[in-house]
Amino acid sequence: MENQETKFGFTEFAETWNGRLAMLGFVIGLATEYLTGQGILSQIGIM
């Protein structure tokens, strides 16, 4: 049972997907900002 690899915590699997999703979110944020002409903070009403 101890040889079973977990998928939780700071594992290579989790960090890989975290990085991929962060890059995807960044690109979507830039595309939204480009298409609307407003920054992310102004879109959600902070500025």
Contacts in CASP RR format, 6 or more apart in sequence:
PFRMAT RR
TARGET T0000
AUTHOR 0000-0000-0000
METHOD contacts of the structure
MODEL  1
MENQETKFGFTEFAETWNGRLAMLGFVIGLATEYLTGQGILSQIGIM
5 11 0 8 1.000
7 13 0 8 1.000
7 14 0 8 1.000
8 14 0 8 1.000
29 40 0 8 1.000
32 40 0 8 1.000
32 43 0 8 1.000
33 39 0 8 1.000
33 40 0 8 1.000
33 43 0 8 1.000
36 43 0 8 1.000
39 47 0 8 1.000
41 47 0 8 1.000
END
